[in-house]
Amino acid sequence: MADFAVVGGGVAGLVVARRLAAAGAEVVLFEQTQRLGGPVARHDVAGIALDAGAESFAVRGGTVAVLLGELGLSGDIVAPRPGPAWLQPASGDAVPLPATALLGIPADPLAPDVVRVVGIAAAERAVELDALPLPEISADTRLGPFVRERLGDDVLDRLVAPVVHGVHSQHPDDLALTRAHPGLPDALAAAGSITGAVSRLRAAAPPGSAVAGIRGGMHRLVSSLADDARSRGVDVRLGVRVDDAGALPGTVVIAAPGIAAPAGPSRRIDLVTLVVEQGELDAAPRGSGLLVAHGAPVAARALTHATAKWEWLRDAAEGRHVVRLSYDTVPTDPVATARTDAETLLGVRLPVVVDAAHVTWHRPAAAAASDLVVVGETVAGSGLAGIIGHAERTAAALLAR
Ligand SMILES: Cc1cc2nc3c(=O)[nH]c(=O)nc-3n(C[C@H](O)[C@H](O)[C@H](O)COP(=O)(O)OP(=O)(O)OC[C@H]3O[C@@H](n4cnc5c(N)ncnc54)[C@H](O)[C@@H]3O)c2cc1C
């Protein structure tokens, strides 16, 4: 009989299963689909292997780099093109995002690149508001109302909301402050202001980019993890949906959204990838891409200029360009809309679309509290760094029992 049964073959389930098996436990992993990895997935567009979902990881804490090292992928960790992402405001031209911000929350509201987005009156008001005593922070504190109270509506709507939406696929009004960034509550307590907290977190961050990728695509993490888990004896069963976790052998680890009761509905996100030919894009007119504020004249919420962001991909695309747009509400004609939106956001005509792909994902809500052993996005928040770190800690705690 297996010592552990893991339900769900996304990154969280694979990490837990691999770690438990590496310590000598007998582990069986059940995945309802025929594919492991969830939104860390590959698709081929115009013959180019691309990430269909996640395409980078946060470098903070070094968690993902340690795992990639164990999987023999250290040499393939790559940094994205340096430089800020851009912001498409509700009106006017796109601007680079402020350099010293975190989730769009500025460390200095009076910095010229912040004033350029929110205006001087809103910037001065933000300084005044953030000088007031900090309110109590609880698990129920939402990021949106908190930022509104500390920095005002303009900073929230014009800066923080587009960035948070790009990272978490959620409006900050719906996002718990504790889930927005793992270090934020402690930094707030230490600094006594939100701008001070952002300064601290930025100063504590290692130099260089906050994110990295894998040469060839993030999806390589899943194939390497799965191969390694199997080589350590994990019994991976694809196409098996678990409805009654109580009937499984051994200690059960839930790594599948939906089994631990969700605290809310999942959120749909549609991605449209275009492979285009357009020499003007060689100059990367919007850096690695843009986040889009509500009210802007496009349906897309964000655009990644993937061939500008990743050098390995630029080489693989052989002169063509890859742009990826994300949508909350799928347009009637996704490819035509994505092309028009990309032209608006990049400020460049795109007459030649070589190939295109449209994929739909669902991001789960946080799990309600339960007695089950749960790993993954529903408890660790969005993002591979947090999910992998939490899964590793959970496996260590299970082994220590
Ligand atoms: C479009 C998109 C882009 C993203 N980009 C990034 C990024 O660039 N960087 C980053 O760090 N994060 C990114 N994320 C977030 C990150 O990819 C996810 O948080 C992470 O992959 C979730 O892993 P998980 O193991 O918790 O869940 P999942 O990967 O969703 O795994 C859960 C698995 O459980 C299976 N399952 C569900 N129910 C059952 C059942 N009853 N029985 C058996 N199996 C079941 C599912 O089929 C699935 O395979 C992105 C997410 C999306 C959607």
The ligand as an SDF file (V2000), in Angstrom:
LIG
                    3D

 53 58  0  0  0  0  0  0  0  0999 V2000
   -2.2740   31.9190  -17.9740 C   0  0  0  0  0  0  0  0  0  0  0  0
   -1.4470   31.7700  -16.7350 C   0  0  0  0  0  0  0  0  0  0  0  0
   -0.1770   32.3160  -16.6870 C   0  0  0  0  0  0  0  0  0  0  0  0
    0.5910   32.1760  -15.5340 C   0  0  0  0  0  0  0  0  0  0  0  0
    1.8460   32.7120  -15.5340 N   0  0  0  0  0  0  0  0  0  0  0  0
    2.6340   32.5050  -14.4580 C   0  0  0  0  0  0  0  0  0  0  0  0
    3.9900   32.9220  -14.4840 C   0  0  0  0  0  0  0  0  0  0  0  0
    4.4940   33.4420  -15.4990 O   0  0  0  0  0  0  0  0  0  0  0  0
    4.7450   32.7220  -13.3720 N   0  0  0  0  0  0  0  0  0  0  0  0
    4.2440   32.1070  -12.2560 C   0  0  0  0  0  0  0  0  0  0  0  0
    4.9740   31.9430  -11.2730 O   0  0  0  0  0  0  0  0  0  0  0  0
    2.9620   31.6640  -12.2300 N   0  0  0  0  0  0  0  0  0  0  0  0
    2.1630   31.8400  -13.3020 C   0  0  0  0  0  0  0  0  0  0  0  0
    0.8900   31.3800  -13.2860 N   0  0  0  0  0  0  0  0  0  0  0  0
    0.3990   30.6970  -12.0830 C   0  0  0  0  0  0  0  0  0  0  0  0
    0.9340   29.2760  -12.0080 C   0  0  0  0  0  0  0  0  0  0  0  0
    1.0800   28.7030  -13.2840 O   0  0  0  0  0  0  0  0  0  0  0  0
   -0.0280   28.4550  -11.1670 C   0  0  0  0  0  0  0  0  0  0  0  0
   -0.2260   29.1240   -9.9340 O   0  0  0  0  0  0  0  0  0  0  0  0
    0.5110   27.0590  -10.8900 C   0  0  0  0  0  0  0  0  0  0  0  0
    0.9560   26.4100  -12.0630 O   0  0  0  0  0  0  0  0  0  0  0  0
   -0.5700   26.2470  -10.1780 C   0  0  0  0  0  0  0  0  0  0  0  0
   -0.0360   24.9870   -9.8260 O   0  0  0  0  0  0  0  0  0  0  0  0
   -0.8720   23.9840   -8.9490 P   0  0  0  0  0  0  0  0  0  0  0  0
   -0.0880   22.7360   -8.8800 O   0  0  0  0  0  0  0  0  0  0  0  0
   -1.2920   24.6310   -7.6850 O   0  0  0  0  0  0  0  0  0  0  0  0
   -2.2440   23.7530   -9.7470 O   0  0  0  0  0  0  0  0  0  0  0  0
   -2.4930   23.1240  -11.1910 P   0  0  0  0  0  0  0  0  0  0  0  0
   -1.3050   23.2640  -12.0490 O   0  0  0  0  0  0  0  0  0  0  0  0
   -3.7780   23.6790  -11.6570 O   0  0  0  0  0  0  0  0  0  0  0  0
   -2.6470   21.5670  -10.9010 O   0  0  0  0  0  0  0  0  0  0  0  0
   -3.7910   20.9860  -10.3850 C   0  0  0  0  0  0  0  0  0  0  0  0
   -3.9740   19.6640  -11.1140 C   0  0  0  0  0  0  0  0  0  0  0  0
   -4.9860   18.9180  -10.4520 O   0  0  0  0  0  0  0  0  0  0  0  0
   -5.7220   18.2340  -11.4290 C   0  0  0  0  0  0  0  0  0  0  0  0
   -7.0240   17.8740  -10.8300 N   0  0  0  0  0  0  0  0  0  0  0  0
   -8.0280   18.7310  -10.5040 C   0  0  0  0  0  0  0  0  0  0  0  0
   -9.0360   18.0390   -9.9260 N   0  0  0  0  0  0  0  0  0  0  0  0
   -8.6520   16.7350   -9.8790 C   0  0  0  0  0  0  0  0  0  0  0  0
   -9.2700   15.5540   -9.3900 C   0  0  0  0  0  0  0  0  0  0  0  0
  -10.4790   15.5770   -8.8330 N   0  0  0  0  0  0  0  0  0  0  0  0
   -8.5950   14.3770   -9.4990 N   0  0  0  0  0  0  0  0  0  0  0  0
   -7.3630   14.3430  -10.0540 C   0  0  0  0  0  0  0  0  0  0  0  0
   -6.7290   15.4510  -10.5420 N   0  0  0  0  0  0  0  0  0  0  0  0
   -7.3670   16.6220  -10.4480 C   0  0  0  0  0  0  0  0  0  0  0  0
   -5.8180   19.2190  -12.5580 C   0  0  0  0  0  0  0  0  0  0  0  0
   -6.1240   18.5820  -13.7840 O   0  0  0  0  0  0  0  0  0  0  0  0
   -4.4190   19.8200  -12.5520 C   0  0  0  0  0  0  0  0  0  0  0  0
   -3.5280   19.1400  -13.3920 O   0  0  0  0  0  0  0  0  0  0  0  0
    0.0840   31.4860  -14.4180 C   0  0  0  0  0  0  0  0  0  0  0  0
   -1.1900   30.9380  -14.4660 C   0  0  0  0  0  0  0  0  0  0  0  0
   -1.9550   31.0590  -15.6200 C   0  0  0  0  0  0  0  0  0  0  0  0
   -3.3330   30.4320  -15.6710 C   0  0  0  0  0  0  0  0  0  0  0  0
  1  2  1  0
  2  3  1  0
  2 52  2  0
  3  4  2  0
  4  5  1  0
  4 50  1  0
  5  6  2  0
  6  7  1  0
  6 13  1  0
  7  8  2  0
  7  9  1  0
  9 10  1  0
 10 11  2  0
 10 12  1  0
 12 13  2  0
 13 14  1  0
 14 15  1  0
 14 50  1  0
 15 16  1  0
 16 17  1  0
 16 18  1  0
 18 19  1  0
 18 20  1  0
 20 21  1  0
 20 22  1  0
 22 23  1  0
 23 24  1  0
 24 25  2  0
 24 26  1  0
 24 27  1  0
 27 28  1  0
 28 29  2  0
 28 30  1  0
 28 31  1  0
 31 32  1  0
 32 33  1  0
 33 34  1  0
 33 48  1  0
 34 35  1  0
 35 36  1  0
 35 46  1  0
 36 37  1  0
 36 45  1  0
 37 38  2  0
 38 39  1  0
 39 40  1  0
 39 45  2  0
 40 41  1  0
 40 42  2  0
 42 43  1  0
 43 44  2  0
 44 45  1  0
 46 47  1  0
 46 48  1  0
 48 49  1  0
 50 51  2  0
 51 52  1  0
 52 53  1  0
M  END
$$$$
